[in-house]
Amino acid sequence: MKLPRLSHLQATVLATIGPSWMRGEEIRQQCGLGRSTFYLLMKRLEGGSLVRGKYKLTFVRGWRAKEKSYRLTRGGSAELKKVREFYRKLFLTTTT
């Protein structure tokens, strides 16, 4: 069996995001990641065309801020599918 291209952490983030837009802060909190780990990971996923990011201008306690949201791309969805299939096969062969 060929190992998946994605790490388990990358796959977890992609599975968390799904096909709809999701705020970066929500993703980070749901995955339990520190800020630096999260932003580095998202930069790599975006660079690999696995997620798409967009900024939105928002206000936090009266201050202007840019908030980034992400969504899964077709490529990201295909890679996540490969990871899920890899682990499904792995667990099927190890439990039988």
For each residue, the residues with C-beta under 8 A, 3 or more apart:
1: 86 89 90
2: 86
3: 86
4: 11 79 82 83 86
5: 79 82
6: 10 11 14 50 79 80 82 83
7: 10 11
8: 11 12
9: 12 13 31 41
10: 6 7 13 14 41 44 45 50
11: 4 6 7 8 14 15 79 80 83 84
12: 8 9 15 16 31
13: 9 10 16 17 27 31 33 41 42 45
14: 6 10 11 17 45 50 51 72 76 77 79 80
15: 11 12 18 80
16: 12 13 22 27 30 31
17: 13 14 22 27 51 70 71 72 76
18: 15 22 71 72
19: 71 72 77
20: 71
21: 54 69 70 71
22: 16 17 18 26 27 69 70 71
23: 26 27 67 68 69
24: 27 28 38 42 53 67 68 69 70
25: 28 29 67
26: 22 23 29 30
27: 13 16 17 22 23 24 30 31 38 42 70
28: 24 25 31 33 35 38
29: 25 26 32
30: 16 26 27
31: 9 12 13 16 27 28 38
32: 29
33: 13 28 37 38 41
34: 37 38
35: 28 38 39
36: 39 40
37: 33 34 40 41
38: 24 27 28 31 33 34 35 41 42
39: 35 36 42 43
40: 36 37 43 44
41: 9 10 13 33 37 38 44 45
42: 13 24 27 38 39 45 46 51 53 70
43: 39 40 46 47
44: 10 40 41 47 48
45: 10 13 14 41 42 48 50 51 70 76
46: 42 43 49 50 51 52 53 70
47: 43 44
48: 44 45 75
49: 46 73 75 76
50: 6 10 14 45 46 72 73 75 76 79
51: 14 17 42 45 46 70 71 72 73 76
52: 46 70 71 73
53: 24 42 46 68 69 70
54: 21 68 69
55: 66 67 68
56: 66 67 68 69
57: 64 65 66 67
58: 64 65 66 67
59: 62 63 64 65
60: 63 65
61:
62: 59
63: 59 60
64: 57 58 59
65: 57 58 59 60
66: 55 56 57 58
67: 23 24 25 55 56 57 58
68: 23 24 53 54 55 56
69: 21 22 23 24 53 54 56
70: 17 21 22 24 27 42 45 46 51 52 53
71: 17 18 19 20 21 22 51 52
72: 14 17 18 19 50 51 76 77 80
73: 49 50 51 52 76 77
74: 77 78
75: 48 49 50 78 79
76: 14 17 45 49 50 51 72 73 79 80
77: 14 19 72 73 74 80 81
78: 74 75 81 82
79: 4 5 6 11 14 50 75 76 82 83
80: 6 11 14 15 72 76 77 83 84
81: 77 78 84 85
82: 4 5 6 78 79 85 86
83: 4 6 11 79 80 86 87
84: 11 80 81 87 88
85: 81 82 88 89
86: 1 2 3 4 82 83 89 90
87: 83 84 90 91
88: 84 85 91 92
89: 1 85 86 92 93
90: 1 86 87 93 94
91: 87 88 94 95
92: 88 89 95 96
93: 89 90 96
94: 90 91
95: 91 92
96: 92 93
